[in-house]
Amino acid sequence: MNLKKPFISVITVVRNREMSVEACIKSVLEQTYSSFEYIIKDGNSTDQTVSIIRKYEKDLAYFETTADKSLYDAMNIATQKARGEWVCYINSDDRFMSSQVLSEVAPFLQQSTADIIYGKAIIDITQGVHKQLPHNPIETIWKKMPLCHQAVFIRTSVAKQHQYSLSYSSAADYELFYRLWKLGYQFERIPVIVAHLSAGGLSDKQRLRGLKEVGQIKRLYDSNRFHHLLHSLHILKSAINLKVKAVLPKQIVHHLLLLRAKTQKI
């Protein structure tokens, strides 16, 4: 049976990413899959980001550069412009893994009855070192984020109804997926490497703040006190690791990361 190809809305939100946004845009526009639209929301960039985007404006379904409250606010704004059956988000520092990604994902979108479908992603953690991000059953969300946001496809009707909470500056994606799961929406994992992420250079302060927000979200949706204790211990361990990393020579940190990455199959 020849089913209609699913129409996908790809969204990028960006602010002041002149060094990376073009690679992101190209990875989207070079997709061999034809049934998609590309939406970009810029947050009033003050560098050359807007000039770079305008080079590709004729290929965009929608583009605006306006002030917004945060990354997640920009994503909410852009989502309301989506016309596709499915929506996915590829950050300006990241890119699709290959030009075939949407073609590989489309058959799963076409056949699935799930509301949220997620593939795999890899991330560069230091020069020459990368690892696969979690790609675990949604039931493990009480432990940690089981999926990578940039590898997720959400039914647009669901994404428009359930927006990202602006109460969180770092973990609103975790809160959204936890909320959707608790509400009974169906998740499905697929064996496709969707995205290649840049580490993004998050500061230690931002990492710890994100972990604290995750703890708040866990307490919101999970009443198990033992789970809360485990997360508190994880925050402590992460803080210690960051302190140790700060005092070690960069060469040793790089070597340790390389050894760790070699133990992981991608």
Secondary structure, 3 states (H helix, E strand, C coil): CCCCCCCEEEEEEECCCCCCHHHHHHHHHCCCCCCEEEEEEECCCCCCHHHHHHCCHHHCCEEEECCCCCHHHHHHHHHCCCCCCEEEECCCCCEECCCCHHHHHHHHHHHCCCCEEEEEEEEEEECCEEEECCCCCHHHHHCCCCCCHHHEEEEHHHHHHCCCCCCCCCCHHHHHHHHHHHCCCCEEEEEEEEEEEECCCCCHHHHHHHHHHHHHHHHHHCCCHHHHHHHHHHHHHHHHHHHHHHHCCHHHHHHHHHHHHHCCCC
